[in-house]
Amino acid sequence: MDQRQDALTVPAAAVGSDGDGNFVYTITDNRITRLAVKTGLADNGRIEVTEGLSEATPVVATVKGVPPPRTAVQPSIVSEKT
């Protein structure tokens, strides 16, 4: 597979897709927020995010079972190094 050095990637389960495009859920002010992203290469359960996300933005690990946007949550932050 092609590889890009220093690419920002997230778990494949963290990326959703619908009629509006690809997205991830983040936590902003302890509330669920939907964030539109553009994706690139995918491999080994990870997807490259080419636009819409910074390395400093926390991402919810999976889109399955996430409460609706603006729902208040108490996040548990886990740092992932890849």
PyMOL Python script that loads the backbone (N, CA, C, O; Angstrom):
from pymol import cmd

cmd.read_pdbstr("""\
ATOM      1  N   MET A   1       0.822  -1.184   0.000  1.00  0.00           N
ATOM      2  CA  MET A   1       0.000   0.000   0.000  1.00  0.00           C
ATOM      3  C   MET A   1       0.867   1.248   0.000  1.00  0.00           C
ATOM      4  O   MET A   1       1.976   1.241   0.533  1.00  0.00           O
ATOM      5  N   ASP A   2       0.363   2.310  -0.593  1.00  0.00           N
ATOM      6  CA  ASP A   2       1.042   3.590  -0.545  1.00  0.00           C
ATOM      7  C   ASP A   2       1.058   4.095   0.887  1.00  0.00           C
ATOM      8  O   ASP A   2       0.129   3.847   1.656  1.00  0.00           O
ATOM      9  N   GLN A   3       2.122   4.805   1.236  1.00  0.00           N
ATOM     10  CA  GLN A   3       2.213   5.388   2.559  1.00  0.00           C
ATOM     11  C   GLN A   3       2.632   6.841   2.435  1.00  0.00           C
ATOM     12  O   GLN A   3       3.376   7.212   1.527  1.00  0.00           O
ATOM     13  N   ARG A   4       2.145   7.659   3.360  1.00  0.00           N
ATOM     14  CA  ARG A   4       2.540   9.058   3.416  1.00  0.00           C
ATOM     15  C   ARG A   4       3.154   9.308   4.777  1.00  0.00           C
ATOM     16  O   ARG A   4       2.549   8.994   5.802  1.00  0.00           O
ATOM     17  N   GLN A   5       4.334   9.860   4.794  1.00  0.00           N
ATOM     18  CA  GLN A   5       4.993  10.191   6.044  1.00  0.00           C
ATOM     19  C   GLN A   5       4.204  11.280   6.755  1.00  0.00           C
ATOM     20  O   GLN A   5       3.693  12.194   6.107  1.00  0.00           O
ATOM     21  N   ASP A   6       4.099  11.198   8.064  1.00  0.00           N
ATOM     22  CA  ASP A   6       3.452  12.205   8.900  1.00  0.00           C
ATOM     23  C   ASP A   6       1.979  12.426   8.568  1.00  0.00           C
ATOM     24  O   ASP A   6       1.448  13.511   8.808  1.00  0.00           O
ATOM     25  N   ALA A   7       1.319  11.418   8.025  1.00  0.00           N
ATOM     26  CA  ALA A   7      -0.115  11.523   7.732  1.00  0.00           C
ATOM     27  C   ALA A   7      -0.903  11.446   9.036  1.00  0.00           C
ATOM     28  O   ALA A   7      -0.547  10.692   9.941  1.00  0.00           O
ATOM     29  N   LEU A   8      -1.960  12.220   9.125  1.00  0.00           N
ATOM     30  CA  LEU A   8      -2.861  12.157  10.271  1.00  0.00           C
ATOM     31  C   LEU A   8      -3.856  11.040  10.015  1.00  0.00           C
ATOM     32  O   LEU A   8      -4.583  11.075   9.022  1.00  0.00           O
ATOM     33  N   THR A   9      -3.899  10.048  10.898  1.00  0.00           N
ATOM     34  CA  THR A   9      -4.821   8.925  10.727  1.00  0.00           C
ATOM     35  C   THR A   9      -5.661   8.754  11.989  1.00  0.00           C
ATOM     36  O   THR A   9      -5.270   9.154  13.085  1.00  0.00           O
ATOM     37  N   VAL A  10      -6.821   8.148  11.796  1.00  0.00           N
ATOM     38  CA  VAL A  10      -7.720   7.813  12.900  1.00  0.00           C
ATOM     39  C   VAL A  10      -8.196   6.386  12.686  1.00  0.00           C
ATOM     40  O   VAL A  10      -8.082   5.860  11.578  1.00  0.00           O
ATOM     41  N   PRO A  11      -8.733   5.744  13.734  1.00  0.00           N
ATOM     42  CA  PRO A  11      -9.286   4.406  13.531  1.00  0.00           C
ATOM     43  C   PRO A  11     -10.416   4.451  12.500  1.00  0.00           C
ATOM     44  O   PRO A  11     -11.201   5.399  12.478  1.00  0.00           O
ATOM     45  N   ALA A  12     -10.495   3.441  11.661  1.00  0.00           N
ATOM     46  CA  ALA A  12     -11.542   3.392  10.632  1.00  0.00           C
ATOM     47  C   ALA A  12     -12.927   3.495  11.256  1.00  0.00           C
ATOM     48  O   ALA A  12     -13.825   4.093  10.663  1.00  0.00           O
ATOM     49  N   ALA A  13     -13.114   2.925  12.435  1.00  0.00           N
ATOM     50  CA  ALA A  13     -14.412   2.964  13.110  1.00  0.00           C
ATOM     51  C   ALA A  13     -14.807   4.377  13.532  1.00  0.00           C
ATOM     52  O   ALA A  13     -15.979   4.628  13.814  1.00  0.00           O
ATOM     53  N   ALA A  14     -13.851   5.304  13.580  1.00  0.00           N
ATOM     54  CA  ALA A  14     -14.129   6.679  14.003  1.00  0.00           C
ATOM     55  C   ALA A  14     -14.693   7.537  12.872  1.00  0.00           C
ATOM     56  O   ALA A  14     -15.160   8.651  13.110  1.00  0.00           O
ATOM     57  N   VAL A  15     -14.651   7.020  11.637  1.00  0.00           N
ATOM     58  CA  VAL A  15     -15.108   7.797  10.481  1.00  0.00           C
ATOM     59  C   VAL A  15     -16.460   7.274  10.013  1.00  0.00           C
ATOM     60  O   VAL A  15     -16.624   6.083   9.747  1.00  0.00           O
ATOM     61  N   GLY A  16     -17.415   8.175   9.921  1.00  0.00           N
ATOM     62  CA  GLY A  16     -18.735   7.846   9.398  1.00  0.00           C
ATOM     63  C   GLY A  16     -18.911   8.488   8.039  1.00  0.00           C
ATOM     64  O   GLY A  16     -18.131   9.356   7.645  1.00  0.00           O
ATOM     65  N   SER A  17     -19.929   8.062   7.329  1.00  0.00           N
ATOM     66  CA  SER A  17     -20.211   8.608   6.008  1.00  0.00           C
ATOM     67  C   SER A  17     -21.711   8.613   5.794  1.00  0.00           C
ATOM     68  O   SER A  17     -22.409   7.666   6.155  1.00  0.00           O
ATOM     69  N   ASP A  18     -22.202   9.707   5.195  1.00  0.00           N
ATOM     70  CA  ASP A  18     -23.614   9.785   4.838  1.00  0.00           C
ATOM     71  C   ASP A  18     -23.738  10.681   3.605  1.00  0.00           C
ATOM     72  O   ASP A  18     -22.738  10.963   2.945  1.00  0.00           O
ATOM     73  N   GLY A  19     -24.928  11.120   3.294  1.00  0.00           N
ATOM     74  CA  GLY A  19     -25.157  11.945   2.119  1.00  0.00           C
ATOM     75  C   GLY A  19     -24.404  13.263   2.134  1.00  0.00           C
ATOM     76  O   GLY A  19     -24.197  13.873   1.085  1.00  0.00           O
ATOM     77  N   ASP A  20     -23.990  13.707   3.321  1.00  0.00           N
ATOM     78  CA  ASP A  20     -23.228  14.949   3.435  1.00  0.00           C
ATOM     79  C   ASP A  20     -21.723  14.729   3.338  1.00  0.00           C
ATOM     80  O   ASP A  20     -20.967  15.699   3.307  1.00  0.00           O
ATOM     81  N   GLY A  21     -21.269  13.476   3.290  1.00  0.00           N
ATOM     82  CA  GLY A  21     -19.838  13.178   3.191  1.00  0.00           C
ATOM     83  C   GLY A  21     -19.318  12.462   4.424  1.00  0.00           C
ATOM     84  O   GLY A  21     -20.088  11.922   5.217  1.00  0.00           O
ATOM     85  N   ASN A  22     -18.001  12.466   4.575  1.00  0.00           N
ATOM     86  CA  ASN A  22     -17.346  11.802   5.701  1.00  0.00           C
ATOM     87  C   ASN A  22     -17.323  12.727   6.914  1.00  0.00           C
ATOM     88  O   ASN A  22     -17.298  13.951   6.784  1.00  0.00           O
ATOM     89  N   PHE A  23     -17.331  12.108   8.106  1.00  0.00           N
ATOM     90  CA  PHE A  23     -17.309  12.898   9.337  1.00  0.00           C
ATOM     91  C   PHE A  23     -16.720  12.090  10.479  1.00  0.00           C
ATOM     92  O   PHE A  23     -16.643  10.863  10.415  1.00  0.00           O
ATOM     93  N   VAL A  24     -16.307  12.791  11.519  1.00  0.00           N
ATOM     94  CA  VAL A  24     -15.930  12.188  12.792  1.00  0.00           C
ATOM     95  C   VAL A  24     -16.701  12.932  13.868  1.00  0.00           C
ATOM     96  O   VAL A  24     -17.195  14.037  13.643  1.00  0.00           O
ATOM     97  N   TYR A  25     -16.799  12.319  15.035  1.00  0.00           N
ATOM     98  CA  TYR A  25     -17.363  13.002  16.190  1.00  0.00           C
ATOM     99  C   TYR A  25     -16.216  13.421  17.095  1.00  0.00           C
ATOM    100  O   TYR A  25     -15.281  12.656  17.328  1.00  0.00           O
ATOM    101  N   THR A  26     -16.299  14.643  17.602  1.00  0.00           N
ATOM    102  CA  THR A  26     -15.324  15.158  18.540  1.00  0.00           C
ATOM    103  C   THR A  26     -16.072  15.599  19.796  1.00  0.00           C
ATOM    104  O   THR A  26     -17.301  15.565  19.853  1.00  0.00           O
ATOM    105  N   ILE A  27     -15.308  16.007  20.787  1.00  0.00           N
ATOM    106  CA  ILE A  27     -15.881  16.530  22.019  1.00  0.00           C
ATOM    107  C   ILE A  27     -15.447  17.989  22.136  1.00  0.00           C
ATOM    108  O   ILE A  27     -14.253  18.288  22.185  1.00  0.00           O
ATOM    109  N   THR A  28     -16.426  18.896  22.181  1.00  0.00           N
ATOM    110  CA  THR A  28     -16.154  20.315  22.353  1.00  0.00           C
ATOM    111  C   THR A  28     -16.974  20.805  23.530  1.00  0.00           C
ATOM    112  O   THR A  28     -18.199  20.679  23.537  1.00  0.00           O
ATOM    113  N   ASP A  29     -16.301  21.366  24.526  1.00  0.00           N
ATOM    114  CA  ASP A  29     -16.990  21.838  25.739  1.00  0.00           C
ATOM    115  C   ASP A  29     -17.879  20.747  26.335  1.00  0.00           C
ATOM    116  O   ASP A  29     -19.011  21.009  26.742  1.00  0.00           O
ATOM    117  N   ASN A  30     -17.359  19.533  26.381  1.00  0.00           N
ATOM    118  CA  ASN A  30     -18.056  18.352  26.929  1.00  0.00           C
ATOM    119  C   ASN A  30     -19.370  18.046  26.217  1.00  0.00           C
ATOM    120  O   ASN A  30     -20.314  17.540  26.824  1.00  0.00           O
ATOM    121  N   ARG A  31     -19.418  18.355  24.933  1.00  0.00           N
ATOM    122  CA  ARG A  31     -20.588  18.024  24.115  1.00  0.00           C
ATOM    123  C   ARG A  31     -20.135  17.360  22.820  1.00  0.00           C
ATOM    124  O   ARG A  31     -19.088  17.698  22.268  1.00  0.00           O
ATOM    125  N   ILE A  32     -20.943  16.404  22.343  1.00  0.00           N
ATOM    126  CA  ILE A  32     -20.664  15.730  21.072  1.00  0.00           C
ATOM    127  C   ILE A  32     -20.794  16.743  19.936  1.00  0.00           C
ATOM    128  O   ILE A  32     -21.766  17.495  19.863  1.00  0.00           O
ATOM    129  N   THR A  33     -19.800  16.747  19.056  1.00  0.00           N
ATOM    130  CA  THR A  33     -19.799  17.631  17.898  1.00  0.00           C
ATOM    131  C   THR A  33     -19.464  16.809  16.656  1.00  0.00           C
ATOM    132  O   THR A  33     -18.536  16.001  16.672  1.00  0.00           O
ATOM    133  N   ARG A  34     -20.210  17.015  15.599  1.00  0.00           N
ATOM    134  CA  ARG A  34     -19.932  16.348  14.324  1.00  0.00           C
ATOM    135  C   ARG A  34     -19.005  17.256  13.519  1.00  0.00           C
ATOM    136  O   ARG A  34     -19.249  18.457  13.409  1.00  0.00           O
ATOM    137  N   LEU A  35     -17.947  16.684  12.961  1.00  0.00           N
ATOM    138  CA  LEU A  35     -16.959  17.446  12.222  1.00  0.00           C
ATOM    139  C   LEU A  35     -16.753  16.819  10.846  1.00  0.00           C
ATOM    140  O   LEU A  35     -16.364  15.655  10.744  1.00  0.00           O
ATOM    141  N   ALA A  36     -17.012  17.581   9.795  1.00  0.00           N
ATOM    142  CA  ALA A  36     -16.811  17.085   8.427  1.00  0.00           C
ATOM    143  C   ALA A  36     -15.321  16.938   8.151  1.00  0.00           C
ATOM    144  O   ALA A  36     -14.531  17.811   8.513  1.00  0.00           O
ATOM    145  N   VAL A  37     -14.932  15.833   7.509  1.00  0.00           N
ATOM    146  CA  VAL A  37     -13.536  15.586   7.163  1.00  0.00           C
ATOM    147  C   VAL A  37     -13.440  15.044   5.740  1.00  0.00           C
ATOM    148  O   VAL A  37     -14.404  14.512   5.190  1.00  0.00           O
ATOM    149  N   LYS A  38     -12.263  15.193   5.168  1.00  0.00           N
ATOM    150  CA  LYS A  38     -11.948  14.534   3.901  1.00  0.00           C
ATOM    151  C   LYS A  38     -10.921  13.472   4.210  1.00  0.00           C
ATOM    152  O   LYS A  38      -9.994  13.688   4.991  1.00  0.00           O
ATOM    153  N   THR A  39     -11.099  12.309   3.583  1.00  0.00           N
ATOM    154  CA  THR A  39     -10.221  11.188   3.875  1.00  0.00           C
ATOM    155  C   THR A  39      -9.368  10.816   2.673  1.00  0.00           C
ATOM    156  O   THR A  39      -9.665  11.170   1.532  1.00  0.00           O
ATOM    157  N   GLY A  40      -8.303  10.094   2.971  1.00  0.00           N
ATOM    158  CA  GLY A  40      -7.382   9.651   1.929  1.00  0.00           C
ATOM    159  C   GLY A  40      -7.222   8.144   1.992  1.00  0.00           C
ATOM    160  O   GLY A  40      -8.196   7.396   1.918  1.00  0.00           O
ATOM    161  N   LEU A  41      -5.985   7.714   2.128  1.00  0.00           N
ATOM    162  CA  LEU A  41      -5.657   6.289   2.130  1.00  0.00           C
ATOM    163  C   LEU A  41      -6.201   5.586   3.365  1.00  0.00           C
ATOM    164  O   LEU A  41      -6.348   6.194   4.426  1.00  0.00           O
ATOM    165  N   ALA A  42      -6.498   4.296   3.216  1.00  0.00           N
ATOM    166  CA  ALA A  42      -6.958   3.472   4.337  1.00  0.00           C
ATOM    167  C   ALA A  42      -6.175   2.164   4.329  1.00  0.00           C
ATOM    168  O   ALA A  42      -5.943   1.572   3.275  1.00  0.00           O
ATOM    169  N   ASP A  43      -5.770   1.722   5.522  1.00  0.00           N
ATOM    170  CA  ASP A  43      -5.031   0.466   5.638  1.00  0.00           C
ATOM    171  C   ASP A  43      -4.943   0.062   7.110  1.00  0.00           C
ATOM    172  O   ASP A  43      -4.876   0.915   7.995  1.00  0.00           O
ATOM    173  N   ASN A  44      -4.944  -1.237   7.356  1.00  0.00           N
ATOM    174  CA  ASN A  44      -4.766  -1.780   8.707  1.00  0.00           C
ATOM    175  C   ASN A  44      -5.699  -1.159   9.734  1.00  0.00           C
ATOM    176  O   ASN A  44      -5.287  -0.896  10.864  1.00  0.00           O
ATOM    177  N   GLY A  45      -6.953  -0.921   9.357  1.00  0.00           N
ATOM    178  CA  GLY A  45      -7.927  -0.414  10.302  1.00  0.00           C
ATOM    179  C   GLY A  45      -7.823   1.066  10.605  1.00  0.00           C
ATOM    180  O   GLY A  45      -8.427   1.548  11.563  1.00  0.00           O
ATOM    181  N   ARG A  46      -7.059   1.797   9.795  1.00  0.00           N
ATOM    182  CA  ARG A  46      -6.901   3.242   9.998  1.00  0.00           C
ATOM    183  C   ARG A  46      -7.202   3.973   8.703  1.00  0.00           C
ATOM    184  O   ARG A  46      -7.037   3.420   7.616  1.00  0.00           O
ATOM    185  N   ILE A  47      -7.648   5.223   8.821  1.00  0.00           N
ATOM    186  CA  ILE A  47      -7.954   6.052   7.659  1.00  0.00           C
ATOM    187  C   ILE A  47      -7.218   7.380   7.798  1.00  0.00           C
ATOM    188  O   ILE A  47      -7.218   8.002   8.860  1.00  0.00           O
ATOM    189  N   GLU A  48      -6.601   7.791   6.719  1.00  0.00           N
ATOM    190  CA  GLU A  48      -5.933   9.085   6.676  1.00  0.00           C
ATOM    191  C   GLU A  48      -6.981  10.196   6.579  1.00  0.00           C
ATOM    192  O   GLU A  48      -7.928  10.093   5.799  1.00  0.00           O
ATOM    193  N   VAL A  49      -6.811  11.251   7.369  1.00  0.00           N
ATOM    194  CA  VAL A  49      -7.681  12.423   7.291  1.00  0.00           C
ATOM    195  C   VAL A  49      -6.856  13.542   6.671  1.00  0.00           C
ATOM    196  O   VAL A  49      -5.855  13.982   7.237  1.00  0.00           O
ATOM    197  N   THR A  50      -7.293  13.998   5.493  1.00  0.00           N
ATOM    198  CA  THR A  50      -6.520  14.996   4.753  1.00  0.00           C
ATOM    199  C   THR A  50      -7.003  16.418   4.978  1.00  0.00           C
ATOM    200  O   THR A  50      -6.249  17.365   4.753  1.00  0.00           O
ATOM    201  N   GLU A  51      -8.254  16.591   5.420  1.00  0.00           N
ATOM    202  CA  GLU A  51      -8.797  17.926   5.684  1.00  0.00           C
ATOM    203  C   GLU A  51      -9.841  17.858   6.781  1.00  0.00           C
ATOM    204  O   GLU A  51     -10.556  16.866   6.926  1.00  0.00           O
ATOM    205  N   GLY A  52      -9.914  18.947   7.559  1.00  0.00           N
ATOM    206  CA  GLY A  52     -10.994  19.091   8.534  1.00  0.00           C
ATOM    207  C   GLY A  52     -10.653  18.710   9.953  1.00  0.00           C
ATOM    208  O   GLY A  52     -11.480  18.877  10.850  1.00  0.00           O
ATOM    209  N   LEU A  53      -9.441  18.194  10.186  1.00  0.00           N
ATOM    210  CA  LEU A  53      -9.082  17.716  11.516  1.00  0.00           C
ATOM    211  C   LEU A  53      -7.633  18.065  11.803  1.00  0.00           C
ATOM    212  O   LEU A  53      -6.769  17.943  10.935  1.00  0.00           O
ATOM    213  N   SER A  54      -7.373  18.501  13.031  1.00  0.00           N
ATOM    214  CA  SER A  54      -5.987  18.741  13.430  1.00  0.00           C
ATOM    215  C   SER A  54      -5.558  17.646  14.396  1.00  0.00           C
ATOM    216  O   SER A  54      -6.390  16.945  14.972  1.00  0.00           O
ATOM    217  N   GLU A  55      -4.275  17.516  14.561  1.00  0.00           N
ATOM    218  CA  GLU A  55      -3.733  16.500  15.455  1.00  0.00           C
ATOM    219  C   GLU A  55      -4.170  16.735  16.905  1.00  0.00           C
ATOM    220  O   GLU A  55      -4.249  15.795  17.696  1.00  0.00           O
ATOM    221  N   ALA A  56      -4.448  17.976  17.240  1.00  0.00           N
ATOM    222  CA  ALA A  56      -4.833  18.321  18.613  1.00  0.00           C
ATOM    223  C   ALA A  56      -6.318  18.082  18.907  1.00  0.00           C
ATOM    224  O   ALA A  56      -6.729  18.172  20.064  1.00  0.00           O
ATOM    225  N   THR A  57      -7.120  17.785  17.902  1.00  0.00           N
ATOM    226  CA  THR A  57      -8.563  17.601  18.091  1.00  0.00           C
ATOM    227  C   THR A  57      -8.861  16.185  18.566  1.00  0.00           C
ATOM    228  O   THR A  57      -8.510  15.226  17.880  1.00  0.00           O
ATOM    229  N   PRO A  58      -9.505  16.030  19.732  1.00  0.00           N
ATOM    230  CA  PRO A  58      -9.863  14.680  20.179  1.00  0.00           C
ATOM    231  C   PRO A  58     -10.987  14.116  19.314  1.00  0.00           C
ATOM    232  O   PRO A  58     -11.915  14.830  18.933  1.00  0.00           O
ATOM    233  N   VAL A  59     -10.886  12.830  19.015  1.00  0.00           N
ATOM    234  CA  VAL A  59     -11.865  12.156  18.162  1.00  0.00           C
ATOM    235  C   VAL A  59     -12.486  11.003  18.938  1.00  0.00           C
ATOM    236  O   VAL A  59     -11.783  10.247  19.608  1.00  0.00           O
ATOM    237  N   VAL A  60     -13.809  10.873  18.842  1.00  0.00           N
ATOM    238  CA  VAL A  60     -14.502   9.739  19.445  1.00  0.00           C
ATOM    239  C   VAL A  60     -14.091   8.489  18.667  1.00  0.00           C
ATOM    240  O   VAL A  60     -14.091   8.504  17.436  1.00  0.00           O
ATOM    241  N   ALA A  61     -13.746   7.421  19.358  1.00  0.00           N
ATOM    242  CA  ALA A  61     -13.140   6.239  18.740  1.00  0.00           C
ATOM    243  C   ALA A  61     -14.033   5.498  17.758  1.00  0.00           C
ATOM    244  O   ALA A  61     -13.526   4.791  16.886  1.00  0.00           O
ATOM    245  N   THR A  62     -15.346   5.639  17.875  1.00  0.00           N
ATOM    246  CA  THR A  62     -16.260   4.969  16.956  1.00  0.00           C
ATOM    247  C   THR A  62     -17.503   5.824  16.750  1.00  0.00           C
ATOM    248  O   THR A  62     -17.940   6.523  17.665  1.00  0.00           O
ATOM    249  N   VAL A  63     -18.067   5.769  15.560  1.00  0.00           N
ATOM    250  CA  VAL A  63     -19.302   6.512  15.295  1.00  0.00           C
ATOM    251  C   VAL A  63     -20.534   5.718  15.728  1.00  0.00           C
ATOM    252  O   VAL A  63     -21.624   6.282  15.824  1.00  0.00           O
ATOM    253  N   LYS A  64     -20.379   4.433  15.988  1.00  0.00           N
ATOM    254  CA  LYS A  64     -21.510   3.601  16.405  1.00  0.00           C
ATOM    255  C   LYS A  64     -21.907   3.907  17.840  1.00  0.00           C
ATOM    256  O   LYS A  64     -21.063   3.940  18.736  1.00  0.00           O
ATOM    257  N   GLY A  65     -23.187   4.130  18.046  1.00  0.00           N
ATOM    258  CA  GLY A  65     -23.697   4.334  19.387  1.00  0.00           C
ATOM    259  C   GLY A  65     -23.420   5.699  19.992  1.00  0.00           C
ATOM    260  O   GLY A  65     -23.667   5.902  21.180  1.00  0.00           O
ATOM    261  N   VAL A  66     -22.914   6.641  19.204  1.00  0.00           N
ATOM    262  CA  VAL A  66     -22.629   7.983  19.721  1.00  0.00           C
ATOM    263  C   VAL A  66     -23.942   8.737  19.896  1.00  0.00           C
ATOM    264  O   VAL A  66     -24.808   8.691  19.023  1.00  0.00           O
ATOM    265  N   PRO A  67     -24.091   9.429  21.022  1.00  0.00           N
ATOM    266  CA  PRO A  67     -25.311  10.232  21.211  1.00  0.00           C
ATOM    267  C   PRO A  67     -25.404  11.335  20.154  1.00  0.00           C
ATOM    268  O   PRO A  67     -24.401  11.661  19.519  1.00  0.00           O
ATOM    269  N   PRO A  68     -26.567  11.903  19.961  1.00  0.00           N
ATOM    270  CA  PRO A  68     -26.724  12.965  18.964  1.00  0.00           C
ATOM    271  C   PRO A  68     -25.822  14.166  19.263  1.00  0.00           C
ATOM    272  O   PRO A  68     -25.481  14.409  20.420  1.00  0.00           O
ATOM    273  N   PRO A  69     -25.431  14.926  18.217  1.00  0.00           N
ATOM    274  CA  PRO A  69     -24.635  16.132  18.427  1.00  0.00           C
ATOM    275  C   PRO A  69     -25.283  17.050  19.461  1.00  0.00           C
ATOM    276  O   PRO A  69     -26.507  17.142  19.558  1.00  0.00           O
ATOM    277  N   ARG A  70     -24.433  17.722  20.227  1.00  0.00           N
ATOM    278  CA  ARG A  70     -24.773  18.663  21.302  1.00  0.00           C
ATOM    279  C   ARG A  70     -25.151  17.961  22.598  1.00  0.00           C
ATOM    280  O   ARG A  70     -25.444  18.629  23.589  1.00  0.00           O
ATOM    281  N   THR A  71     -25.152  16.612  22.618  1.00  0.00           N
ATOM    282  CA  THR A  71     -25.418  15.887  23.849  1.00  0.00           C
ATOM    283  C   THR A  71     -24.246  16.087  24.803  1.00  0.00           C
ATOM    284  O   THR A  71     -23.093  15.969  24.388  1.00  0.00           O
ATOM    285  N   ALA A  72     -24.513  16.384  26.060  1.00  0.00           N
ATOM    286  CA  ALA A  72     -23.469  16.541  27.067  1.00  0.00           C
ATOM    287  C   ALA A  72     -22.884  15.178  27.416  1.00  0.00           C
ATOM    288  O   ALA A  72     -23.620  14.204  27.574  1.00  0.00           O
ATOM    289  N   VAL A  73     -21.558  15.110  27.534  1.00  0.00           N
ATOM    290  CA  VAL A  73     -20.859  13.865  27.864  1.00  0.00           C
ATOM    291  C   VAL A  73     -19.718  14.157  28.834  1.00  0.00           C
ATOM    292  O   VAL A  73     -19.274  15.297  28.968  1.00  0.00           O
ATOM    293  N   GLN A  74     -19.262  13.128  29.492  1.00  0.00           N
ATOM    294  CA  GLN A  74     -18.073  13.190  30.331  1.00  0.00           C
ATOM    295  C   GLN A  74     -17.026  12.297  29.673  1.00  0.00           C
ATOM    296  O   GLN A  74     -16.976  11.100  29.952  1.00  0.00           O
ATOM    297  N   PRO A  75     -16.180  12.869  28.793  1.00  0.00           N
ATOM    298  CA  PRO A  75     -15.261  12.049  28.024  1.00  0.00           C
ATOM    299  C   PRO A  75     -14.131  11.465  28.856  1.00  0.00           C
ATOM    300  O   PRO A  75     -13.700  12.034  29.858  1.00  0.00           O
ATOM    301  N   SER A  76     -13.677  10.324  28.407  1.00  0.00           N
ATOM    302  CA  SER A  76     -12.480   9.689  28.935  1.00  0.00           C
ATOM    303  C   SER A  76     -11.436   9.789  27.832  1.00  0.00           C
ATOM    304  O   SER A  76     -11.582   9.155  26.787  1.00  0.00           O
ATOM    305  N   ILE A  77     -10.397  10.565  28.044  1.00  0.00           N
ATOM    306  CA  ILE A  77      -9.396  10.833  27.024  1.00  0.00           C
ATOM    307  C   ILE A  77      -8.319   9.755  27.027  1.00  0.00           C
ATOM    308  O   ILE A  77      -7.724   9.463  28.065  1.00  0.00           O
ATOM    309  N   VAL A  78      -8.073   9.170  25.862  1.00  0.00           N
ATOM    310  CA  VAL A  78      -7.024   8.176  25.681  1.00  0.00           C
ATOM    311  C   VAL A  78      -6.139   8.673  24.547  1.00  0.00           C
ATOM    312  O   VAL A  78      -6.625   8.949  23.450  1.00  0.00           O
ATOM    313  N   SER A  79      -4.855   8.785  24.807  1.00  0.00           N
ATOM    314  CA  SER A  79      -3.921   9.234  23.787  1.00  0.00           C
ATOM    315  C   SER A  79      -3.433   8.032  22.995  1.00  0.00           C
ATOM    316  O   SER A  79      -3.091   6.996  23.565  1.00  0.00           O
ATOM    317  N   GLU A  80      -3.404   8.179  21.686  1.00  0.00           N
ATOM    318  CA  GLU A  80      -2.993   7.082  20.807  1.00  0.00           C
ATOM    319  C   GLU A  80      -1.820   7.538  19.982  1.00  0.00           C
ATOM    320  O   GLU A  80      -1.915   8.546  19.281  1.00  0.00           O
ATOM    321  N   LYS A  81      -0.733   6.837  20.045  1.00  0.00           N
ATOM    322  CA  LYS A  81       0.452   7.154  19.246  1.00  0.00           C
ATOM    323  C   LYS A  81       0.559   6.160  18.107  1.00  0.00           C
ATOM    324  O   LYS A  81       0.506   4.949  18.326  1.00  0.00           O
ATOM    325  N   THR A  82       0.713   6.678  16.862  1.00  0.00           N
ATOM    326  CA  THR A  82       0.877   5.799  15.711  1.00  0.00           C
ATOM    327  C   THR A  82       2.087   6.185  14.932  1.00  0.00           C
ATOM    328  O   THR A  82       2.395   5.557  13.919  1.00  0.00           O
TER     329      THR A  82
END
""", "prot")
cmd.dss("prot")
cmd.show_as("cartoon", "prot")
cmd.util.cbc("prot")
cmd.orient("prot")
